[in-house]
Amino acid sequence: MRSRHVFGHLRGISALLLAAIAAGPAAAQNWPDHPIRLIIPLAAGGATDKAARLLAQRLGTALGQQVVAENLTGASGEIALKRVATAPADGYTLGATANSLHTVAPHMSRLPYDAVDDFTWLGTYASFEYVLVTRADGPDKDLGALLARARKAPDAVSYGSSGVGTGNHLAGALLGDLAKVRFNGIPYRGGSPAMIDVIAGRTDFMFDVVGGAKALIDGAKVKALATSGKARSSRLPDVPTVAETVPGYEATGWFGLVAPAGLPADIAKRLETEVARIAQDPDYRRQLETLGYHAQAIPAAALKRAVATESEKWRAVVQQLPCSSRGASCEGTKP
C-alpha cells in the first residue's frame, strides 16, 4: 500500500516536470504577449536616456508589443541593474546598460550581482567617444600644453567628472596613467555641475560625451583639445585625438541591451537579431547622430568577450587610484 502511494507521488512529480518542460518552449513561442519593461539606470531627459528610449520605441515596433521605458536611478546604476539581474528570465524585463557599469564598477566596490554572469547579453545599440574640454579662454592651446603644465606642478591641474567610477572619471585617470602625470580628480554629482565649473575656470578640464559638449564648443563656451577615440570624431573632425599626443590612449563607451541570466535561447536570439537590425536602420542612425552617438551592433557573444577585455584594462587603471578616489575603501574593493 505504501509503495503504491510512493509510486503515485513520484509519478505526480514526473508529470509536473514534464509539464514544465513542455511549457517552456510554448511560453517562448508566444512571447511577447504583454508589454516589456526596459529599465534605464539614468535620469530621464538626458541624451543617454533619449537613446535608450529611441531603442525602446523601435524594439516595440519590431516585436509588436509595447516596450515601456522605466528610469531607475541611484547608486551609480547598481539599483537598476540589480532589478534586472533578479527579475524573472522570461523576456519581460530588459536593461539598457553602459560599459562602465560592467567594466569599471566591479573594481570600485562590491556589487550585489555578478556584472557579467548574472545577465544575458543581447548586443549593443550605440557607442560614443569623449572630448576633453577646457574653459574657452584657458591657458592651454592644446593637449600637449596641458600635460606640460601638469608635469611642472603635480596634482595642481584638476579635472572634473560625473562621479567616482564613471566613464569620464576613468578617462581622466587613464590619461594621467599613460601620460605619466598626476591630476587632481574632482568627482561631481553629475556631468552638468562638473561642466559648470570647467566653464567658470574652477576646474581645469573634463571629458564629456561629444554629443553633450558639441553645442558648448560651437557656442565658444568651452574649448575642445582632444577626443578619446582611436580615430577623430566625425562631429569634431578638426579636433585631434588624445592618441595623437599620448600613443595608445583610447576611452570610448557603448550602450547595450541585457536581460536576466537564463533567458530562453530563442527569446535571446530574437532580441539580439532585432537590436542588430535596428542599429542598421538609416533613420535610427541619423537620430542617434543628432544625440551625439553612433549606431553600433556588437553581437552578444562578442560583447561578452569585450566586457572581459575592457574590465582588465580598467582594473589596472582603478588600482592606480588613491583610496580617496574610489567608491569603497581599498580593503572593501574587489582585487
C-alpha positions, -999 to +999 in steps of 0.1 A: +000+000+000+028+023+010+048+015-022+018+023-044+015+057-026+052+065-031+050+054-068+019+076-073+036+105-056+067+101-079+045+098-109+028+130-100+062+148-097+073+134-131+041+147-147+047+182-132+083+182-145+072+171-180+045+198-180+071+224-170+095+213-197+067+214-223+055+248-212+089+264-216+091+263-254+054+271-257+058+302-235+088+313-256+068+308-288+040+330-275+065+358-264+058+386-262+021+386-253+022+417-230+043+448-225+080+446-218+099+468-193+131+484-203+149+496-171+172+526-177+198+533-149+199+571-156+176+601-150+151+610-177+157+638-202+194+634-210+209+623-243+217+588-229+181+584-217+168+596-251+190+570-269+176+542-247+140+554-253+147+555-290+157+519-289+126+511-268+103+526-294+120+508-323+121+475-304+084+477-295+075+482-332+097+452-342+083+429-316+046+440-320+044+448-283+050+480-263+084+483-246+079+506-216+110+526-206+114+530-168+141+552-152+155+537-120+184+558-107+207+556-077+240+540-066+257+546-100+234+522-117+235+494-092+199+497-082+187+494-118+210+465-127+201+446-095+164+449-105+173+434-139+195+407-126+169+394-101+139+397-124+123+365-139+142+354-170+111+355-192+119+383-216+096+409-200+123+427-181+153+441-200+180+466-191+197+494-210+232+494-197+266+511-203+301+496-205+314+513-173+287+496-152+303+463-160+339+470-167+347+497-141+321+494-113+332+458-102+366+472-094+353+501-074+330+484-050+313+451-041+283+448-064+251+429-053+253+409-085+279+395-109+285+422-135+289+396-163+274+362-154+241+375-139+230+388-173+221+376-207+239+397-232+219+408-262+242+432-281+250+469-283+228+496-298+250+527-296+286+539-290+303+572-282+335+589-276+345+617-252+360+651-259+384+668-235+373+704-229+387+734-210+373+768-204+372+789-236+399+813-226+420+787-208+458+788-208+463+756-228+463+758-266+464+721-270+467+688-250+505+689-251+505+722-233+480+710-206+502+679-200+533+700-198+517+723-172+506+692-152+542+678-152+556+710-138+530+710-109+518+675-099+482+674-086+477+711-094+458+706-127+423+694-119+397+676-139+360+671-132+339+640-137+303+629-133+312+609-102+336+583-088+339+553-111+321+569-140+334+567-176+347+602-177+363+598-143+383+568-156+390+586-189+409+612-170+426+587-148+438+567-179+452+599-194+472+606-162+484+570-162+496+568-198+510+604-199+528+598-165+513+629-149+493+634-117+460+652-120+437+663-092+404+644-099+373+661-086+341+640-088+307+658-090+272+646-087+266+645-124+281+659-156+263+692-156+278+706-124+312+694-135+309+713-168+297+745-150+330+746-131+350+740-162+333+769-180+339+791-149+376+780-147+372+765-112+383+731-128+409+729-155+393+703-177+369+674-181+360+646-205+324+649-218+304+629-243+309+645-277+271+649-282+267+667-249+296+691-253+292+699-290+268+728-285+291+743-259+321+740-282+302+756-311+290+784-288+326+791-276+317+783-240+344+757-238+375+748-259+380+712-273+416+699-270+412+663-279+388+634-285+391+600-269+386+575-298+411+558-320+401+580-349+389+616-350+353+622-343+330+627-373+313+655-353+346+672-345+369+664-374+393+693-367+400+682-331+429+658-327+426+625-308+443+621-274+463+593-290+480+618-314+497+632-283+496+601-260+500+570-281+479+540-271+451+561-255+415+552-261+385+557-239+352+551-256+318+537-244+288+517-256+253+511-246+240+476-246+208+456-240+208+430-213+183+406-196+185+384-166+207+353-169+190+322-181+168+339-207+154+312-231+177+309-261+150+316-287+139+348-270+176+359-266+182+352-303+151+372-313+162+402-293+197+401-305+185+399-341+161+428-337+187+450-319+212+444-348+185+451-374+176+484-356+212+495-355+215+492-393+184+513-400+194+546-416+168+567-399+178+553-365+214+560-372+206+596-381+185+601-350+214+588-328+239+610-345+218+641-336+221+629-299+259+626-303+261+588-305+268+563-332+248+532-340+267+501-332+257+464-331+282+442-314+267+406-312+261+391-278+290+366-278+315+392-290+301+417-265+306+394-235+342+389-246+347+426-250+334+432-214+361+408-201+389+426-221+377+461-211+374+450-175+410+440-173+420+473-189+401+494-163+411+472-134+447+483-139+436+520-140+415+517-109+443+501-090+464+532-096+438+555-080+442+566-044+417+552-019+400+586-016+391+584-053+375+550-052+339+541-044+348+520-015+377+515+009+407+497-007+401+468+017+365+465+006+372+467-031+375+436-053+411+429-064 
